[in-house]
């Protein structure tokens, strides 16, 4: 070995020893292997720009990966679920009157609230299935006349009192009591209701009645609340507006305006409800006279929902913050002829001409925007007795006009004007001469003539090219009465224009939803009524067409009476065989088509519009409007995180 190599090795060994000593000294001042956080701030002093960028990118990638792994983990192990809390507000058209199952069938608002506050022996679920509710089960006797219903033992009213057989017997006794005046009374005539035990009740019929279980959806009243109220005074009781029931919701408060009308009505969840408790804390209903105001309340976020929005108004509710739910009801809209109110309607030829002049498809297209179907009879598709072979009458104004020509002569507007002037002058002169004839002056007669002329001119439609009169110079004039909704009003006006084309002077009388029952339906105060009827899931036409239902609260709006039709409806009710019932209903339809007591127009599809924050809503086929609340205990607006 050369001496240069030896000394070089010695030198390197010394340098290594010196470096190791430096490391040892540094380590002696640091307890931990990794630098402390305060020391990291000097790292930038030792790194180049490129190294800094590489280090920053690495850190970002690292933390992004960690965040992604955490997110994936939580997404697989944590979910968002409904939780209690929150409020729900809905706009309703009309006003509550009797929140009592004995009377609620006459008012949609009452029916909505009754379905939430009260519970019946049975109820309809989504898809129109009939299931036990307060009832646990039932048995049917061999002769199909006696139903024994076994109640659930865990059902309490909202005040904590148990619901027993006594309450069931009490409820149906009130329905059957003529002093009460319940619209449900005809359904339970002749039915014997007896208590068999604390939780067992029997219903014995005079004869089999196919849709009887459907009748047992009526809410059960608490005897301890209503037992001391005289039957004749039930309509006056405070509990009609502050009810106690066994449903999922209970009364909380109501607010009235200065005129005494109810502005809002609030329900809270019933903590004693036997089923799943609701997520929402409150349901508040706000009442409006017309849909325009209700829609404005939805647009201004005053309410969460407007139900059964008329098709013409849906364009006002186009928003990403709203959800549309399309629902269908077993409902039809028709023109009901009141032949007693206007004797000219007794002429079946006139009724046939009126029917033939109506283009139902045009109504569906222009009024409903195709959200519905034209119909021939009140038996809708998929219902018992529906006959798809029945063909609609093709609309033909010329043919309809020819039918009317047999009795009613066509006259020009000038002739109509002169006839009306003469008739009104004669009536005015007769009235004047019988009261203050001695004080009549020329000025008085002149003013009366001017008023008459103005009245006749205002009553004439410029689009009507001719009118009709009979041999006694009586003008063919009809009035259509309907409810003040955009759908009904538009349909009535369109039909009026169709009738004017065949020379029928037609007036449309619009009545508010608040007054339609009291002013129109109770006294059958209409010539022709444009109105909708909901048949129910069993499609039993008896309440709507049997002669015994002609007077209010019956629903025979045409006051139709035919002995053969009555017999068919009675027989169908007692027939449990679906095929035989369908045959009887088809024979009944043939009578309706021949006698034409009404013109069946269309069955509508409805839209319920809700704000997006309301979740858990399930809607579709409904047996009645109030069934939309069937799963209201599953609706929610608040959520929480929960491990799966």
Residue pairs with C-beta under 8 A, 6 or more apart in sequence:
44 52
47 55
76 644
77 643
77 644
78 641
78 642
78 643
78 644
79 641
79 642
79 644
80 639
80 640
80 641
80 642
81 639
81 640
81 641
81 642
82 279
82 615
82 616
82 634
82 636
82 638
82 639
83 279
83 636
83 638
83 639
83 640
84 277
84 279
84 281
84 638
85 279
85 280
85 281
85 637
85 638
86 279
86 280
86 281
86 636
86 637
86 638
87 280
87 281
87 282
87 284
87 637
88 280
88 282
88 283
88 284
88 304
88 305
88 614
88 635
88 637
89 283
89 284
89 285
89 286
89 302
89 303
89 304
89 305
90 283
90 284
90 285
90 286
90 303
90 304
90 305
90 306
90 307
91 285
91 286
91 287
91 288
91 294
91 295
91 297
91 298
91 302
91 303
91 305
91 306
91 307
92 109
92 112
92 285
92 286
92 287
92 288
92 294
92 307
93 109
93 287
93 288
93 289
93 290
93 291
93 294
93 485
93 513
94 107
94 108
94 109
94 287
94 513
94 514
95 109
95 261
95 262
95 287
95 514
96 107
96 109
96 110
96 113
96 241
96 262
96 265
96 287
97 103
97 107
97 109
97 110
97 240
98 104
98 106
98 107
98 110
98 235
98 240
99 110
99 113
99 114
99 117
99 240
99 241
99 243
99 251
100 110
100 114
100 221
100 234
100 239
100 240
100 243
101 114
101 118
101 120
101 171
101 218
101 219
101 220
101 221
102 171
102 174
102 175
102 180
102 182
102 184
102 218
102 221
102 234
103 110
103 182
103 183
103 235
103 240
104 110
104 111
104 113
104 114
105 111
105 183
105 184
105 553
106 183
106 517
106 553
107 517
108 625
108 626
109 285
109 287
111 624
111 625
111 626
112 285
112 625
112 626
112 629
113 265
113 267
113 285
114 219
114 243
114 245
114 626
115 219
115 247
115 626
115 627
115 629
116 247
116 248
116 249
116 267
116 283
116 629
116 632
117 158
117 219
117 243
117 245
117 247
117 249
117 250
117 251
117 267
118 219
118 220
118 221
118 243
118 245
118 246
118 247
119 133
119 134
119 155
119 163
119 219
119 220
119 245
119 246
119 247
119 274
120 133
120 134
120 216
120 217
120 218
120 219
120 220
121 132
121 133
121 134
121 135
121 149
121 151
121 168
121 216
121 217
121 220
122 130
122 131
122 132
122 133
122 135
122 213
122 214
122 216
122 217
123 130
123 131
123 133
123 217
123 630
124 130
124 131
124 217
124 537
124 623
124 624
124 627
124 630
125 131
125 630
126 618
126 619
126 620
126 621
126 630
126 631
127 620
127 621
128 537
128 621
128 622
128 623
128 627
130 213
130 214
130 217
130 537
132 138
133 217
134 151
134 152
134 155
134 163
134 220
134 246
134 274
135 149
135 150
135 151
135 152
135 216
136 150
136 151
136 152
136 199
137 149
137 150
138 147
138 148
138 149
138 150
138 213
139 147
139 148
139 150
140 146
140 147
141 147
141 148
143 208
144 208
144 576
145 204
145 205
145 206
145 207
145 208
146 202
146 203
146 204
146 205
147 202
147 203
147 205
147 212
147 213
148 196
148 200
148 201
148 202
149 168
149 200
149 201
149 202
149 203
149 216
150 199
150 200
151 163
151 164
151 165
151 168
151 199
151 200
151 201
152 199
152 274
153 199
154 274
155 162
155 163
155 246
155 274
156 162
156 163
156 246
156 272
156 274
157 163
157 222
157 225
157 244
157 245
157 246
157 272
158 244
158 245
158 246
158 247
158 250
158 251
158 270
158 272
158 273
159 222
159 225
159 244
159 272
160 272
161 222
161 224
163 220
163 222
163 246
164 198
164 199
165 195
165 196
165 197
165 198
165 199
165 200
165 201
166 195
166 223
167 220
167 221
167 222
167 223
168 193
168 195
168 201
168 220
169 193
169 194
169 195
169 201
170 221
170 223
170 226
170 227
171 218
171 219
171 220
171 221
172 188
172 191
172 193
172 203
173 193
174 180
174 182
174 221
174 226
174 231
174 234
175 182
175 184
175 185
175 188
175 218
176 185
176 188
176 189
176 191
176 193
177 185
177 231
178 185
179 231
179 232
180 231
180 232
180 234
181 235
181 553
183 553
183 554
184 215
184 218
186 543
186 548
186 549
186 554
187 215
187 543
188 215
190 205
190 206
191 203
191 204
191 205
191 206
192 202
192 203
192 204
193 201
193 202
193 203
193 204
194 201
194 202
194 204
195 201
196 202
203 212
203 216
205 212
207 574
208 574
208 575
208 576
209 573
209 574
210 538
210 540
210 572
210 573
210 574
210 575
210 576
210 581
211 538
211 540
211 573
214 536
214 537
214 538
214 540
219 245
219 246
219 247
220 245
220 246
221 245
222 244
222 245
222 246
225 239
225 244
226 234
226 237
226 239
229 237
229 239
234 240
241 254
241 262
242 251
242 254
243 251
244 250
244 251
246 270
246 272
246 273
246 274
247 270
247 273
248 269
248 270
248 273
248 275
248 277
248 278
248 632
248 633
249 267
249 268
249 269
249 270
249 278
249 283
249 632
250 267
250 268
250 269
250 270
251 267
252 266
252 267
252 268
252 282
253 265
253 266
254 262
254 264
254 265
254 266
255 262
255 263
255 264
255 265
256 262
256 263
257 263
261 287
262 287
263 286
263 287
264 284
264 285
264 286
264 287
265 284
265 285
265 287
266 282
266 283
266 284
266 285
267 282
267 283
267 284
268 281
268 282
268 283
269 277
269 278
269 280
269 281
269 282
269 633
271 277
273 633
275 633
276 633
276 634
277 633
278 632
278 633
278 635
279 616
279 633
279 634
279 635
279 636
279 637
279 638
280 632
280 635
280 636
280 637
283 632
286 297
286 302
286 303
288 294
288 297
289 484
289 512
289 513
289 514
290 484
290 485
290 512
290 513
291 306
291 309
291 310
291 313
291 485
291 486
292 313
294 303
294 306
295 306
295 309
295 313
295 316
295 317
297 303
297 306
298 304
298 305
298 306
298 317
298 322
298 609
298 611
299 316
299 317
299 319
301 611
304 610
304 611
304 613
304 614
305 608
305 609
305 610
305 611
305 614
306 317
306 608
306 609
307 606
307 608
307 625
307 628
308 606
308 607
308 608
308 625
309 317
309 606
309 607
309 608
309 609
310 485
310 486
310 487
311 367
311 368
311 369
311 371
311 487
311 604
311 607
312 367
312 369
312 486
312 487
312 490
313 486
314 324
314 369
314 607
314 609
317 324
317 609
320 612
321 611
321 612
322 609
322 610
322 611
322 612
323 609
323 610
323 611
323 612
324 607
324 608
324 609
325 607
325 608
325 609
325 610
325 617
325 619
326 371
326 605
326 606
326 607
326 619
327 605
327 606
327 607
327 608
327 619
327 620
327 621
327 622
327 628
328 605
328 606
328 620
328 621
328 622
329 534
329 604
329 606
329 622
329 623
329 624
329 625
330 380
330 383
330 534
330 535
330 536
330 537
330 539
330 623
331 532
331 533
331 534
331 535
331 603
331 604
332 375
332 378
332 380
332 532
332 533
332 535
332 600
332 601
332 602
332 603
333 488
333 491
333 530
333 531
333 532
333 601
333 602
333 603
333 604
334 378
334 530
334 531
334 532
334 533
334 598
334 599
334 600
334 601
335 354
335 480
335 495
335 528
335 529
335 530
335 598
335 599
335 601
336 526
336 528
336 529
336 531
336 557
336 558
336 597
336 598
337 345
337 351
337 527
337 528
337 558
337 596
337 597
337 598
338 345
338 524
338 526
338 527
338 528
338 529
338 557
338 558
338 559
339 345
339 346
339 559
339 597
340 524
340 559
341 524
341 525
341 526
341 527
342 478
342 527
342 528
344 350
344 476
344 478
345 351
345 478
345 527
345 528
347 407
348 595
348 596
349 403
349 404
349 406
349 407
350 403
350 404
350 407
351 596
351 599
352 400
352 403
352 596
353 400
353 401
353 403
353 404
353 502
354 400
354 499
354 504
354 599
355 393
355 596
355 599
356 393
356 395
356 396
356 397
356 399
356 400
356 403
357 395
357 396
357 397
357 400
357 401
357 498
357 499
357 501
357 502
358 395
358 495
358 498
358 599
358 601
359 395
359 498
360 374
360 375
360 392
360 395
360 601
360 602
361 374
361 395
362 395
362 494
363 374
363 491
363 494
363 495
363 601
363 602
364 370
364 372
364 373
364 374
364 602
366 490
366 494
367 487
367 490
367 491
367 494
368 487
368 602
368 604
368 605
371 604
371 605
371 606
371 607
372 602
372 603
372 604
372 605
373 381
373 602
373 603
374 392
374 601
374 602
375 600
375 601
375 602
375 603
376 390
376 391
376 392
376 593
376 600
377 387
377 390
377 589
377 592
377 593
377 600
378 533
378 535
378 541
378 544
378 545
378 592
378 600
379 385
379 386
379 387
379 539
379 541
379 585
379 589
380 386
380 535
380 539
380 603
381 388
383 535
383 539
384 538
384 539
384 578
384 581
384 582
384 585
385 539
385 581
385 582
385 584
385 585
385 586
385 588
385 589
387 586
387 589
390 589
390 593
397 498
397 501
397 502
400 502
401 502
401 503
404 468
404 476
404 502
404 503
404 504
407 470
408 468
408 469
408 470
408 476
408 503
409 468
409 469
409 470
409 471
410 466
410 467
410 468
410 503
411 419
411 466
411 467
411 468
411 469
412 466
412 467
413 460
413 464
413 465
413 466
413 467
415 467
415 469
416 460
416 467
416 469
416 475
416 505
417 456
417 457
417 460
419 469
419 473
419 475
420 456
420 459
420 475
421 452
421 453
421 456
423 473
424 452
424 455
424 456
425 448
425 449
425 452
428 448
428 452
432 440
432 444
432 448
459 505
459 507
461 500
461 505
463 497
463 500
464 500
464 501
464 503
464 505
465 501
466 503
467 475
467 476
467 503
467 505
468 475
468 476
468 503
468 504
469 475
469 476
470 476
475 505
476 503
476 504
476 505
477 504
477 505
477 506
477 507
478 499
478 504
478 505
478 506
478 507
478 527
478 528
479 506
479 507
479 508
479 509
479 526
479 527
479 528
480 492
480 495
480 496
480 506
480 507
480 508
480 509
480 527
480 528
480 529
480 530
481 509
481 510
481 511
481 520
481 525
481 526
481 527
481 528
481 529
481 530
482 488
482 489
482 491
482 492
482 508
482 509
482 510
482 511
482 529
482 530
482 531
483 510
483 511
483 512
483 513
483 516
483 531
484 510
484 511
484 512
484 513
485 513
487 604
488 530
488 531
488 532
489 508
489 510
491 530
491 601
492 508
492 510
492 530
493 508
495 506
495 530
496 506
496 507
496 508
499 506
500 506
509 526
511 519
511 520
519 525
520 526
520 529
521 552
521 557
522 552
523 552
524 551
524 552
524 557
524 559
529 557
530 601
531 557
532 604
533 544
533 555
533 557
534 624
534 625
535 541
535 544
536 623
536 624
537 623
540 572
540 573
541 569
541 585
541 588
542 549
542 569
542 570
542 572
542 573
543 549
543 554
543 555
543 556
544 555
544 556
544 557
545 556
545 558
545 560
545 565
545 569
545 588
545 592
546 556
546 565
546 566
546 569
546 570
547 556
547 560
547 561
547 562
547 565
547 566
548 554
548 566
549 555
549 556
550 556
550 559
550 560
550 561
557 598
558 597
558 598
560 595
560 597
560 598
562 591
562 595
564 591
565 588
565 591
565 592
568 584
568 585
568 587
568 588
568 591
569 584
569 588
571 584
572 581
572 584
572 585
572 588
575 581
575 584
592 598
608 619
608 628
610 617
613 637
614 635
614 636
614 637
615 635
615 636
615 637
615 639
616 631
616 634
616 635
616 636
617 631
617 635
618 631
618 634
619 628
622 628
